[in-house]
Amino acid sequence: MQDFIDLQGASGAPYRFRRRPDGASHLPTAGNYVLVQESASGFKVMTVGVSLDLSRLRPPGPARAGRRQTHLFTRLNVARAARSAEHEDLVANYNPAKVVGEDG
């Protein structure tokens, strides 16, 4: 899986996310995140989320038998307005992915 992915919101705006390496910690900052599962055609967005503290997120464990590997990608957004707007734009495009708000 690549280190960066570009996702497109329903508005057409591009959003770049960086993969959180296995075992790495994250700074305690706010941002958006996605859980992405490897697929035959590249990847599938499984979860679109937003968090006040990305360091609290736990990356998915290793792939289980019969399941593809899932990766955590994050995008730093300190300003709540930008974070919320990007989250809504991504949710509108990647629905029915699971959606997680700042309050969990």
Order of alpha helices (4+ residues) and beta strands (2+ residues): beta-beta-beta-beta-beta-alpha-beta
